[in-house]
Amino acid sequence: MANDKVFRLLGLFFLALLLFNFPILNLFSQGGSLGSIPVLFVYIFLGWGLLILFTARLVESKPEQNNKTR
């Protein structure tokens, strides 16, 4: 149902707001590094990439059909 996609997209939007808001970003900006890359950059790029992946899968998915046998 198209309504399901809208609610899931809204859920992804609010998840992105939560993940990229100040209190969470502040946890990763404490100066640590993963190899030579700051942890904040790794968090931002991985989080952004996962959100893009989830959004693409949601938007490109075909509507589910009820295949009930009678």
C-alpha positions as CSV (number, residue, x, y, z in Angstrom):
1,M,0.0,0.0,0.0
2,A,1.3,3.5,-0.9
3,N,0.4,4.7,2.6
4,D,2.9,2.3,4.1
5,K,5.7,3.8,2.1
6,V,4.8,7.2,3.3
7,F,4.9,6.2,6.9
8,R,8.2,4.4,6.4
9,L,9.8,7.4,4.6
10,L,8.6,9.6,7.5
11,G,10.2,7.1,9.9
12,L,13.5,7.3,8.0
13,F,13.3,11.1,8.0
14,F,12.9,11.2,11.8
15,L,15.7,8.6,12.2
16,A,18.0,10.9,10.1
17,L,17.0,13.9,12.3
18,L,17.9,11.9,15.4
19,L,21.2,10.5,14.0
20,F,22.5,13.8,12.7
21,N,21.4,16.1,15.6
22,F,23.7,17.8,18.0
23,P,23.6,15.4,21.0
24,I,24.4,12.3,19.0
25,L,27.0,14.0,16.8
26,N,28.7,15.3,20.0
27,L,29.3,11.8,21.1
28,F,31.5,11.1,18.1
29,S,33.3,14.4,18.0
30,Q,35.5,13.8,21.1
31,G,38.7,13.5,19.1
32,G,39.1,9.8,18.5
33,S,40.3,8.4,15.2
34,L,39.9,5.2,13.3
35,G,43.2,4.7,11.7
36,S,43.9,8.3,10.4
37,I,40.2,9.2,9.9
38,P,38.3,11.0,12.6
39,V,35.5,8.9,14.1
40,L,33.0,11.7,13.4
41,F,33.7,11.5,9.6
42,V,33.3,7.8,9.7
43,Y,30.0,8.0,11.6
44,I,28.6,10.7,9.2
45,F,29.5,8.9,6.0
46,L,28.4,5.5,7.1
47,G,25.1,6.9,8.5
48,W,24.4,8.9,5.4
49,G,25.2,5.9,3.2
50,L,22.9,3.6,5.1
51,L,20.1,6.1,5.0
52,I,20.5,6.4,1.2
53,L,20.5,2.6,0.9
54,F,17.4,2.2,3.1
55,T,15.6,5.0,1.2
56,A,16.5,3.5,-2.2
57,R,15.3,0.0,-1.1
58,L,12.0,1.5,0.2
59,V,11.3,3.6,-2.9
60,E,12.3,1.0,-5.4
61,S,10.4,-1.9,-3.7
62,K,7.4,-3.2,-5.5
63,P,4.1,-3.1,-3.7
64,E,3.3,-6.2,-1.8
65,Q,0.4,-8.3,-3.2
66,N,-1.8,-10.5,-1.1
67,N,-1.5,-13.9,-2.7
68,K,-4.2,-15.7,-0.7
69,T,-5.3,-19.0,-2.0
70,R,-9.0,-19.7,-1.6
